[in-house]
Amino acid sequence: MVTEDEGILIARSRSGDWEAFAGLIRMHQRMIHSLAYRMSGSAADAEDLAQETFIRAYRALDSYRGGAKFSSWLYRIALNLCLRWRRLEIRRGAADREWARAGARDTAPDARSERVQEALLMLPPKQRAAVVLTVFDGMSHSEAATMLGCPEATLSWRLFAARQRLASLLSGHESIP
Amino acid sequence: MNPRELDKYLREARVPERPDDYWSEFPSRVVGRARTERVAGIRPAPWRLGAAAALAAAFGLVLGFALWHRHAAPGDAYGSLRDGRVLRELQTRYPGRLQAIIQDGSGLHTQLSDSADVSASDPILLEIRDGKDRRVVVTFSGQLVRCGDRNVMVLSDLGGQVMLVGDGFFWSRQASSGLADVVHIRAERIPNELGRSKPSPPL
């Protein structure tokens, strides 16, 4: 389930070749950063989450058996970290949340992107993950359900609820604070 | 806005651009961190701590320990943990999650809570000698640590007195019971200004 080049890089990384591991990071860093940004809304947090993802992947490299795509394995590590990050974020004080939101405003590429990102951040984390996996990263409902470890029906329901809320937020029926 | 229009609207939202330098340097930064941790030989503690361990499944590797380790005398774990630098770095790195730092014969370990729920009390420094084994621990009031063959809770009163309490076990500087003869304990609170770190946004 891995490309030939990727397989070589994985094998070399396992035997302690740092340059090979850097090669794996280069192959997947944009995908992981993008996921982390969609889930966190902060460029700085996305960087931390991406770094932590690769560090954890390195530690667990021996456990990767090749049964799934390496990118999917990596994606799952990142997704779990992002969902956990949300649990930590909820415990932040209001001042910290405002600081993070200001950071998101500073880094969003344009007004529409900023608006979408703020609307995404208003969704419960698992609904947000459902949107990110299917709408942004193009997974099927079945693939996204597997990635999130839930039944496909649950995934579909989360997606339905998320779309309802996003439509309301983005069409102005509900205000984004 | 129907679902198709919504999806189109969402997909047109972009993520922040980063300069090319960022993408070329990011792998080096990650590799640098991974190498540091590997050189330090830090790995998760091999034991678990009772009920609190249910929240503390994650044992982190310690960034930058190699540098400190190089400067510290091999047998001076007590002093190097007492000066607070390791504690400050780890508290900054894991805000609200650091339950304990443990230095023993196999290296330096951290014990982390899964969530940021560790109260910000004054740090407590313990040295536990059990026969030939020696363990130096920095922890906080209310946390569980391993002492000999049992888990004990570390407590600190308003006067700064440190107590270790477990099943059939009690230790304070003045009195102790249920303690094997070969176990010797030293404990003190680390002064605030040494152990306290400025809060930083959590991951």
Interface residues (C-beta under 8 A of the other chain):
Chain A: W18 F21 A22 G23 I25 R26 Q29 R30 H33 S34 Y37 R38 A43 A44 D45 E47 D48 L49 A50 Q51 E52 F54 I55 Y58 R59 R84 W85 R87 L88 E89 R91 R92 D96 W99 A100 T107 A108 P109 D110 R112 S113 R115 V116 Q117 V131 V135 F136 R163 L166 A167 L170 S171
Chain B: M1 P3 L6 D7 Y9 L10 R11 E12 A13 R14 V15 P16 E17 R18 W23 F26 P27 S28 R29 V30 V31 R33 A34 R35 E37 L61 G96 D114 S115 A116 D117 P201 P202 L203
